[in-house]
Amino acid sequence: MRRRGLLVAGAGLLGAAALAVVALCLGTGCASPGSGGPSGASTRVGADLSYYAQAIGGHLRMVQAAQPVSQLLADPATPPALRERLLLAQQLRDFAVTALQLPDNASYRRYADLQRPAAVYNVVAAPELSLTLKTWCFPVVGCVGYRGYFSRAPADALAAGLQAQGWETSVYGVPAYSTLGKTQWLGGDPLLNTFLGLPEADLARLLFHELAHQVAYADDDTTFNESYAVAVERIGSALWLQQPGRERARAEAAASDARRSDFRALTQRTRQRLAAVYASGQGEEAQRGAKAAVMAAFRAEYAALKAGPWGGFAGYDGWVQRANNAAFGVQAAYDELVPAFEALYERQGRDFNRFHAEVQGLARLPKAERRSRLLSPS
């Protein structure tokens, strides 16, 4: 399953205030005492500084590797396959501005080959008998339910430490992340080899999703932020595929979307069943037994989908094999409020300017009021 990270940049990377404000902290921002670190203050500060260093260094290396797409397209040495994908990405980027009213800035006008399969690696964790994600809190972006790294080893190390404390964890590669439009002076967010080769519809979804994060962002509300971006990607990609000349991409997307819809429905049912188990008030041993039964049913239903309508498609096998509370918990952040945002888009007459403005207004509200207004519009 495709996941995304969030890497937020603060006011600057250079100068005396850099470490105080740089929020180039993957999936997060700058760590605070509320981030769940070690209890010793000096240990926590050292760990925080190490985290900042890998985040700043990783992002700067990516920025330095990025080249303007216009130069690559003008260079006869650019491989034809890369040239084709860059052209498509620029067409999608223009469509995002003209049709979806997403920001017209430097993002995705440069390209970097990171020589690795993921941009960052995110760690998520949840208790053994709960779907509530562990959060890390940061002064720039608030609290989020994941923590990211530019290389796999420290992500695995954090996950191992959390597992030793009794958490269920998941580590997954993220093909792209957003700096929320805060790094235009560095060239914005670049196109990356980690996602440029995606099928056309998936590339469209990813670009539209990440650009949506530049339009509206609510501190301490991952579900709001991700559900809004998913709504934008779904609506936007459907509009893109409706254009003349996109028949092949439309056919490819139809098969993929059917499987995605089936799997989304299966995981939603499973989350609901797990949530009911954890809210049942039974003792821990009884909950563990019920949880095992729910997970066995989940895998059996998945096997039936593979053997039946999917014709043996195995693209979700890895996710299913590793599925746990952490994996189900983070998936909920991307799905829960999407129908509410799609309904809001319809209420705004399918006008993206009005839709984005409404979401920006919601993002400024306190979390409880924001959720209430979104789910129960007057």
C-alpha positions as CSV (number, residue, x, y, z in Angstrom):
1,M,0.0,0.0,0.0
2,R,1.3,3.4,-0.8
3,R,1.9,5.6,2.2
4,R,3.1,9.2,2.5
5,G,5.2,11.0,5.0
6,L,5.1,14.6,6.2
7,L,8.3,16.5,6.6
8,V,7.6,20.1,7.7
9,A,10.1,22.9,7.3
10,G,10.1,25.8,9.7
11,A,11.4,29.4,9.1
12,G,14.9,28.5,8.1
13,L,17.7,25.9,7.8
14,L,20.6,28.3,8.1
15,G,21.7,30.9,10.6
16,A,21.6,31.1,14.4
17,A,18.0,30.2,14.8
18,A,18.1,27.1,12.5
19,L,18.0,24.4,15.1
20,A,15.3,26.3,17.0
21,V,12.9,26.5,14.1
22,V,13.9,23.9,11.5
23,A,11.1,21.4,11.4
24,L,12.7,19.2,8.8
25,C,11.7,16.4,11.1
26,L,10.2,13.6,9.2
27,G,6.6,12.8,9.8
28,T,6.9,15.3,12.6
29,G,8.7,18.5,13.3
30,C,11.1,19.6,16.0
31,A,10.8,17.4,19.1
32,S,9.6,18.7,22.4
33,P,9.4,17.2,25.9
34,G,6.0,15.8,25.0
35,S,7.5,13.6,22.3
36,G,7.7,10.5,24.5
37,G,11.5,10.4,24.6
38,P,13.8,9.2,27.5
39,S,13.1,10.6,30.9
40,G,16.6,12.0,31.4
41,A,16.7,15.6,30.1
42,S,20.3,15.4,28.7
43,T,19.6,12.1,27.0
44,R,16.5,13.5,25.4
45,V,18.3,16.6,24.2
46,G,21.1,14.5,22.7
47,A,18.6,12.2,21.0
48,D,16.6,15.2,19.7
49,L,19.7,16.9,18.2
50,S,20.7,13.6,16.6
51,Y,17.2,13.4,15.1
52,Y,17.4,17.0,13.8
53,A,20.8,16.3,12.3
54,Q,19.7,13.3,10.2
55,A,16.5,15.2,9.2
56,I,18.3,18.4,8.1
57,G,21.1,16.5,6.4
58,G,18.8,14.1,4.6
59,H,16.6,16.9,3.2
60,L,19.5,19.0,2.2
61,R,21.1,16.1,0.3
62,M,17.9,15.6,-1.5
63,V,17.7,19.3,-2.4
64,Q,21.3,19.3,-3.6
65,A,20.6,16.3,-5.8
66,A,17.5,17.9,-7.5
67,Q,17.9,19.3,-11.0
68,P,15.4,21.6,-12.8
69,V,13.0,19.5,-15.0
70,S,13.4,22.0,-17.8
71,Q,17.1,21.3,-17.9
72,L,16.6,17.6,-18.0
73,L,14.1,17.9,-20.8
74,A,16.5,20.0,-22.8
75,D,19.4,17.6,-22.2
76,P,19.7,15.1,-25.1
77,A,21.4,12.7,-22.7
78,T,18.3,12.3,-20.6
79,P,17.0,8.7,-21.1
80,P,13.8,8.5,-23.1
81,A,11.9,6.7,-20.4
82,L,12.8,9.4,-17.8
83,R,12.0,12.2,-20.3
84,E,8.5,10.7,-20.8
85,R,7.8,10.5,-17.1
86,L,9.0,14.0,-16.5
87,L,6.8,15.4,-19.2
88,L,3.8,13.6,-17.7
89,A,4.6,14.9,-14.3
90,Q,4.7,18.5,-15.6
91,Q,1.4,18.0,-17.3
92,L,0.0,16.8,-14.0
93,R,1.6,19.7,-12.2
94,D,0.0,22.2,-14.6
95,F,-3.4,20.5,-14.3
96,A,-3.1,20.8,-10.5
97,V,-2.9,24.6,-10.8
98,T,-5.4,25.2,-13.6
99,A,-8.1,22.6,-12.7
100,L,-7.7,21.9,-9.0
101,Q,-6.6,25.4,-7.9
102,L,-3.6,23.9,-6.1
103,P,-0.5,26.1,-5.4
104,D,1.5,27.4,-8.4
105,N,5.0,27.3,-7.0
106,A,8.4,25.6,-7.4
107,S,7.3,22.2,-6.0
108,Y,7.6,19.3,-8.4
109,R,9.5,21.4,-11.0
110,R,12.8,19.7,-10.1
111,Y,13.8,16.0,-10.1
112,A,16.2,14.0,-7.8
113,D,17.3,10.4,-8.0
114,L,17.9,9.3,-4.4
115,Q,19.4,6.0,-5.3
116,R,17.1,4.3,-2.8
117,P,13.5,2.9,-3.0
118,A,11.9,5.3,-0.4
119,A,12.2,9.0,0.4
120,V,11.8,8.3,4.1
121,Y,10.9,5.5,6.5
122,N,8.1,6.0,9.0
123,V,7.6,4.3,12.3
124,V,4.1,3.9,13.8
125,A,3.2,2.2,17.0
126,A,0.0,1.2,18.9
127,P,-0.7,-0.8,22.1
128,E,-1.3,-4.5,22.0
129,L,-5.1,-3.9,22.7
130,S,-5.8,-0.6,21.1
131,L,-5.8,1.1,17.7
132,T,-4.8,4.4,19.1
133,L,-1.4,5.4,17.7
134,K,1.5,6.6,19.8
135,T,2.1,10.3,19.0
136,W,5.2,12.5,18.9
137,C,4.7,16.2,19.5
138,F,6.5,19.1,17.9
139,P,6.3,22.8,18.2
140,V,5.8,23.6,14.5
141,V,3.3,21.0,13.5
142,G,1.8,19.7,16.8
143,C,1.4,16.0,17.5
144,V,1.4,13.3,14.8
145,G,1.2,9.6,14.9
146,Y,4.4,8.7,13.2
147,R,8.1,9.4,13.2
148,G,10.3,9.3,10.1
149,Y,13.9,8.8,9.1
150,F,15.9,9.2,6.0
151,S,17.4,5.7,6.3
152,R,15.9,2.4,7.3
153,A,18.3,1.4,10.2
154,P,17.3,4.0,12.8
155,A,13.7,3.5,12.0
156,D,14.1,-0.2,12.6
157,A,16.0,0.5,15.8
158,L,13.2,2.8,17.1
159,A,10.6,0.1,16.3
160,A,12.6,-2.5,18.1
161,G,12.9,-0.4,21.2
162,L,9.1,0.3,21.2
163,Q,8.4,-3.4,20.7
164,A,10.6,-4.2,23.8
165,Q,8.2,-1.8,25.7
166,G,5.2,-3.8,24.5
167,W,4.1,-1.7,21.5
168,E,3.0,-3.2,18.2
169,T,5.0,-1.4,15.4
170,S,5.1,-0.9,11.7
171,V,8.0,0.5,9.6
172,Y,7.2,1.4,6.0
173,G,8.8,3.3,3.2
174,V,7.3,6.6,2.1
175,P,7.7,7.5,-1.5
176,A,7.1,11.3,-1.0
177,Y,6.5,13.9,1.7
178,S,5.3,17.5,1.9
179,T,7.1,20.4,3.4
180,L,3.7,22.2,3.4
181,G,5.0,24.8,0.9
182,K,7.5,26.2,3.4
183,T,10.7,25.4,1.4
184,Q,10.0,27.2,-1.9
185,W,13.2,29.2,-1.3
186,L,15.0,25.8,-1.5
187,G,13.3,24.8,-4.7
188,G,10.2,23.3,-3.1
189,D,9.4,19.6,-2.9
190,P,11.1,17.8,-5.8
191,L,9.9,14.9,-8.0
192,L,11.7,11.8,-6.9
193,N,12.7,8.5,-8.4
194,T,10.8,6.8,-5.6
195,F,7.4,7.7,-7.2
196,L,8.0,9.0,-10.7
197,G,7.5,5.5,-12.2
198,L,4.1,4.9,-10.6
199,P,1.2,4.2,-13.0
200,E,-0.3,7.4,-14.3
201,A,-3.3,7.6,-12.1
202,D,-1.2,6.8,-9.0
203,L,1.3,9.5,-9.9
204,A,-1.6,12.0,-10.3
205,R,-3.0,11.0,-6.9
206,L,0.3,11.4,-5.2
207,L,1.1,14.8,-6.6
208,F,-2.4,16.2,-6.0
209,H,-2.3,14.8,-2.4
210,E,1.1,16.3,-1.5
211,L,0.1,19.7,-3.0
212,A,-3.1,19.7,-1.0
213,H,-1.0,19.6,2.1
214,Q,0.3,23.1,1.0
215,V,-3.2,24.5,1.0
216,A,-4.5,23.5,4.4
217,Y,-2.9,22.0,7.5
218,A,-4.3,21.7,11.0
219,D,-1.9,21.2,13.9
220,D,-2.5,18.0,16.0
221,D,-5.0,16.5,13.5
222,T,-3.4,13.9,11.2
223,T,-6.7,12.4,10.3
224,F,-8.1,15.8,9.2
225,N,-5.0,16.6,7.1
226,E,-4.7,13.2,5.4
227,S,-8.4,12.7,4.8
228,Y,-8.6,16.2,3.1
229,A,-5.6,15.4,0.9
230,V,-7.0,12.0,0.0
231,A,-10.3,13.6,-1.0
232,V,-8.4,16.0,-3.2
233,E,-6.4,13.2,-4.8
234,R,-9.5,11.1,-5.5
235,I,-11.5,14.0,-7.0
236,G,-8.5,15.4,-8.9
237,S,-7.4,12.1,-10.4
238,A,-10.9,11.3,-11.6
239,L,-11.0,14.7,-13.4
240,W,-7.6,14.1,-14.9
241,L,-8.6,10.7,-16.2
242,Q,-11.8,12.1,-17.8
243,Q,-9.8,14.1,-20.2
244,P,-9.5,13.0,-23.9
245,G,-6.5,10.8,-24.6
246,R,-6.3,9.2,-21.2
247,E,-8.3,6.1,-22.1
248,R,-5.4,3.7,-21.4
249,A,-4.7,5.2,-18.0
250,R,-8.4,5.2,-17.3
251,A,-8.6,1.5,-18.0
252,E,-5.6,0.7,-15.8
253,A,-6.9,2.8,-13.0
254,A,-10.3,1.1,-13.1
255,A,-8.9,-2.3,-12.3
256,S,-6.6,-0.9,-9.6
257,D,-9.3,1.2,-8.1
258,A,-11.6,-1.9,-7.8
259,R,-9.0,-3.8,-5.8
260,R,-8.2,-0.7,-3.7
261,S,-11.9,-0.3,-2.9
262,D,-12.2,-4.0,-2.0
263,F,-9.2,-3.8,0.3
264,R,-10.2,-0.6,1.9
265,A,-13.6,-2.1,2.7
266,L,-12.0,-5.2,4.2
267,T,-9.6,-3.2,6.3
268,Q,-12.3,-0.9,7.5
269,R,-14.5,-3.9,8.6
270,T,-11.5,-5.3,10.4
271,R,-10.7,-2.1,12.2
272,Q,-14.3,-1.9,13.3
273,R,-14.2,-5.4,14.6
274,L,-10.9,-4.8,16.5
275,A,-12.3,-1.6,17.9
276,A,-15.3,-3.5,19.2
277,V,-13.1,-6.1,20.9
278,Y,-10.9,-3.4,22.6
279,A,-14.0,-1.6,23.8
280,S,-15.8,-4.7,25.0
281,G,-14.7,-4.5,28.6
282,Q,-13.5,-8.1,28.6
283,G,-10.4,-9.1,30.4
284,E,-7.1,-8.9,28.5
285,E,-6.9,-12.7,27.8
286,A,-10.4,-12.7,26.4
287,Q,-9.5,-9.7,24.2
288,R,-6.4,-11.4,22.9
289,G,-8.4,-14.4,21.9
290,A,-11.0,-12.3,20.2
291,K,-8.3,-10.3,18.5
292,A,-6.7,-13.4,17.1
293,A,-10.1,-14.5,15.7
294,V,-10.6,-11.2,14.0
295,M,-7.2,-11.3,12.4
296,A,-7.7,-14.9,11.2
297,A,-11.0,-13.8,9.6
298,F,-9.2,-10.8,8.0
299,R,-6.6,-13.0,6.4
300,A,-9.2,-15.5,5.2
301,E,-11.3,-12.8,3.6
302,Y,-8.2,-11.4,1.9
303,A,-7.3,-14.9,0.6
304,A,-10.8,-15.1,-0.9
305,L,-10.4,-11.8,-2.7
306,K,-7.1,-12.9,-4.2
307,A,-8.5,-16.3,-5.3
308,G,-11.8,-14.7,-6.6
309,P,-12.3,-11.3,-8.2
310,W,-8.6,-10.3,-8.0
311,G,-7.5,-13.2,-10.1
312,G,-4.4,-13.9,-8.0
313,F,-3.2,-10.3,-7.6
314,A,-0.8,-10.3,-4.7
315,G,0.1,-6.7,-4.3
316,Y,-1.2,-6.4,-0.8
317,D,0.5,-9.6,0.5
318,G,3.2,-7.8,2.4
319,W,0.9,-5.5,4.2
320,V,-1.4,-8.4,5.2
321,Q,1.5,-10.4,6.5
322,R,2.7,-7.5,8.7
323,A,-0.8,-6.3,9.7
324,N,-1.2,-5.3,13.3
325,N,-2.8,-2.5,15.4
326,A,-0.2,0.0,14.3
327,A,-0.8,-0.7,10.6
328,F,-4.6,-0.5,11.0
329,G,-4.3,2.6,13.1
330,V,-2.3,4.6,10.6
331,Q,-4.5,3.5,7.7
332,A,-7.5,5.0,9.5
333,A,-5.9,8.4,9.3
334,Y,-6.1,8.4,5.5
335,D,-9.7,7.2,5.2
336,E,-11.9,8.2,8.1
337,L,-13.0,11.7,7.0
338,V,-12.7,11.3,3.3
339,P,-16.5,11.0,2.7
340,A,-17.1,14.2,4.7
341,F,-14.6,16.1,2.6
342,E,-16.1,14.8,-0.6
343,A,-19.5,15.9,0.6
344,L,-18.1,19.3,1.4
345,Y,-16.7,19.6,-2.1
346,E,-20.2,18.8,-3.5
347,R,-21.8,21.5,-1.2
348,Q,-19.4,24.0,-2.6
349,G,-20.7,23.4,-6.1
350,R,-17.6,21.4,-7.1
351,D,-15.7,24.7,-7.0
352,F,-12.2,24.1,-5.8
353,N,-11.5,27.7,-4.7
354,R,-14.6,27.6,-2.4
355,F,-13.8,24.1,-1.3
356,H,-10.2,24.9,-0.3
357,A,-11.3,28.1,1.4
358,E,-13.8,26.1,3.5
359,V,-11.1,23.6,4.5
360,Q,-8.7,26.4,5.5
361,G,-11.4,27.9,7.7
362,L,-12.0,24.5,9.4
363,A,-8.3,24.0,9.9
364,R,-8.2,27.2,12.0
365,L,-10.9,26.0,14.4
366,P,-10.2,24.0,17.6
367,K,-10.1,20.3,16.9
368,A,-13.4,19.3,18.4
369,E,-15.3,22.2,16.7
370,R,-13.5,21.4,13.4
371,R,-14.7,17.8,13.5
372,S,-18.2,18.7,14.5
373,R,-18.5,21.3,11.7
374,L,-17.2,19.0,9.1
375,L,-19.4,16.1,10.1
376,S,-22.5,18.0,10.9
377,P,-22.7,21.0,8.6
378,S,-25.4,23.5,9.4
